[in-house]
Amino acid sequence: MKCPCSSGNNYNCCCQPYLENKQDAPTALQLMRSRYTAFTQGNINYLIKTHHISTRPLKEKEDIEQWARSVQWMGLTIINSEKGQATDTEGMVEFKALFIENGQLQAIHEKSLFRKEKGMWFYTSGQQY
């Protein structure tokens, strides 16, 4: 089965090991892809775990899960990425995620910022367009 993150790879060789906590995403880009996949599955625990503690939305956890499960995810396009490699401590990934909500095609276009701490990448914040 192809991975929902639109990488073209099979799920079991792409995002599945991260979502099942078998390994940590080695780059900011791979974390971005795995977080998108978590949204498609309504895997709120992974989303919270990979969201930096300084900006983690614990109060909105149920709302985020309900919304993620209520839309139909249509695909992820990576527009740009800067830094975020295994040897970096910061990274940025610009993406567009398409989804259908209430019969309307919509998009999230965001520049997401990531930080690596103690060998693990975390989403910190994003600027939406």
Buried (B, 14 or more C-beta within 10 A) or exposed (E): EEBBBBBEEEBEEBBBBBBEEEEBBBBBBBBBBBBBBBBBBBBBEBBBEBBBEEEBEEEEBEEBBEBBEEBEBBBBEBEEBBBBEEEBEBBBBBBBBBBEEEEEEEBBBBBBBBBBEEEEBBBBBBEEE
